[in-house]
């Protein structure tokens, strides 16, 4: 009778330990270990470059492209904010560079005229800047490459800590599930033993 209790318990323990080891092997060993016929190397350390590359492409193609960023900037609200900032900066600068001997009324007329001109032309200028900036940045900067470089620059301990921090409850559930499945397999084995 004891063997019918022990078998599911041993199977549960084996299933649990197997999943704990499998999850550990996502991150360890950091450096390859040669074992006669094969090499043991953690998934993350071994395929880090490929994972970084895939993540970079995913971010750029599915989550955040330069086109998405420029679409957020190229709105009437954003253009209005940028126009106001330009006008304030030009007003302050003109106040500094116009000589003090110019009468205040003349200075104010100059500032008001420049401000009106900027306000009239701001949308056109901002659109040109955004279009040329978008063209230049699309050629020179690739979000996928930036993400890939950042992921590759992470220390493996940092990367492991980040992944475990995000998915610790799921990883724990996988470990426990291994024990539960092992227990069920042990009960099935008990049934087979009883039938034989």
C-alpha positions in Angstrom: 0.0 0.0 0.0 2.9 2.4 0.8 4.2 2.0 -2.7 1.0 3.4 -4.1 1.4 6.6 -2.0 5.2 6.9 -2.6 5.0 6.6 -6.4 2.8 9.8 -6.9 4.9 11.7 -4.3 8.2 10.8 -6.0 6.7 11.6 -9.4 5.5 15.0 -8.1 9.0 15.7 -6.7 10.6 14.8 -10.0 8.2 16.9 -12.0 8.7 19.9 -9.7 12.5 19.6 -9.7 12.6 19.1 -13.5 10.7 22.4 -14.0 12.8 24.2 -11.4 16.0 23.1 -13.3 14.4 23.9 -16.7 13.6 27.5 -15.6 17.0 27.9 -14.0 18.5 26.8 -17.4 16.9 29.8 -19.0 19.6 31.8 -17.3 22.3 29.4 -16.3 25.0 28.4 -17.0 26.3 31.8 -18.2 29.2 30.2 -20.0 29.0 27.0 -22.1 29.9 23.8 -20.3 31.2 21.0 -22.5 29.7 17.6 -21.5 31.2 14.8 -23.6 28.5 14.8 -26.4 26.8 18.1 -26.0 27.3 21.6 -24.7 25.2 23.0 -21.8 24.5 26.8 -22.0 21.7 28.8 -20.6 19.1 30.0 -23.2 19.4 33.7 -22.4 23.2 33.9 -22.4 23.4 31.7 -25.5 20.7 33.5 -27.6 20.9 36.9 -26.1 21.9 38.6 -29.4 19.1 36.9 -31.3 16.6 37.8 -28.6 17.8 41.4 -28.6 17.5 41.6 -32.4 14.0 40.1 -32.3 12.9 42.4 -29.5 14.3 45.4 -31.4 12.4 44.5 -34.6 9.2 43.8 -32.6 9.4 47.3 -30.9 10.1 49.1 -34.2 7.6 47.2 -36.4 4.8 46.6 -33.9 5.1 49.0 -31.0 6.8 52.2 -31.7 8.2 53.4 -35.1 9.7 56.8 -35.9 6.6 57.3 -38.1 4.5 56.8 -34.9 6.6 59.3 -33.0 6.4 61.9 -35.8 2.6 61.4 -36.1 2.3 62.3 -32.4 4.4 65.4 -32.9 2.8 66.5 -36.2 -0.5 67.5 -34.6 -2.2 71.0 -34.5 -1.8 71.0 -30.6 1.9 70.2 -30.8 2.5 72.7 -33.5 0.7 75.4 -31.4 2.9 74.6 -28.4 6.0 74.7 -30.5 4.9 78.0 -32.1 4.4 79.6 -28.6 7.8 78.4 -27.4 9.5 79.8 -30.5 7.6 83.2 -30.1 8.6 83.4 -26.5 12.3 82.6 -27.2 12.4 85.1 -30.1 10.7 87.8 -28.0 13.2 87.3 -25.2 16.2 87.3 -27.6 15.0 90.4 -29.5 14.6 92.2 -26.1 18.3 91.3 -25.4 19.8 92.2 -28.8 17.9 95.4 -29.7 20.1 98.3 -28.4 18.8 100.1 -25.3 18.9 103.4 -27.2 16.0 102.3 -29.4 12.8 103.7 -28.0 10.6 101.2 -26.2 7.7 101.8 -28.6 9.9 101.0 -31.6 11.2 97.9 -29.9 7.7 96.8 -29.1 6.7 97.3 -32.8 9.6 95.2 -34.0 8.9 92.5 -31.5 5.2 92.5 -32.4 5.9 92.4 -36.1 8.4 89.5 -35.7 5.9 87.7 -33.5 3.1 88.1 -36.0 5.4 86.9 -38.8 6.4 83.8 -36.8 2.8 83.1 -35.9 1.8 83.2 -39.6 4.7 81.1 -40.8 5.1 78.8 -37.8 2.9 75.9 -39.1 4.7 75.9 -42.5 8.1 76.1 -40.9 7.3 73.4 -38.3 5.9 71.1 -41.0 9.1 71.5 -43.0 11.3 70.9 -40.0 9.3 67.8 -39.0 9.3 66.4 -42.6 13.1 66.9 -43.1 13.8 65.7 -39.5 11.7 62.6 -40.1 13.5 61.9 -43.4 16.9 62.4 -41.8 16.1 60.4 -38.6 14.6 57.5 -40.6 17.8 57.2 -42.5 20.2 57.7 -39.6 18.4 56.1 -36.6 16.8 52.8 -36.3 14.7 52.1 -33.2 15.3 48.4 -33.6 19.1 48.9 -33.5 18.8 51.2 -30.4 16.7 48.6 -28.6 19.0 45.7 -29.6 22.1 47.6 -28.4 20.5 48.5 -25.1 19.4 44.8 -24.5 22.9 43.6 -25.4 24.4 46.2 -23.0 22.4 44.8 -20.1 24.4 42.8 -17.6 23.1 39.2 -17.7 22.3 39.5 -14.0 20.2 42.6 -14.6 18.4 41.0 -17.5 17.6 37.9 -15.4 16.4 40.1 -12.5 14.2 42.1 -14.9 12.7 39.0 -16.5 12.2 37.3 -13.1 10.7 40.5 -11.7 8.1 40.6 -14.5 7.3 36.9 -14.6 8.1 35.6 -11.1 4.5 34.4 -10.4 4.2 32.7 -13.8 7.6 31.0 -13.4 6.6 29.8 -9.9 3.3 28.5 -11.3 5.2 26.5 -13.9 7.4 24.9 -11.2 4.3 24.0 -9.2 2.5 22.7 -12.3 5.5 20.3 -12.8 4.8 18.9 -9.4 1.1 18.6 -10.0 1.6 16.9 -13.4 4.2 14.6 -11.8 1.7 13.6 -9.1 -1.0 12.9 -11.7 1.5 10.8 -13.7 2.3 8.9 -10.5 -1.4 8.2 -9.9 -1.7 6.9 -13.5 1.3 4.7 -12.9 -0.3 3.4 -9.7 -3.4 2.6 -11.8 -1.4 0.7 -14.4 0.4 -1.2 -11.6 -3.0 -2.2 -10.1 -4.2 -3.4 -13.5 -1.2 -5.5 -14.0 
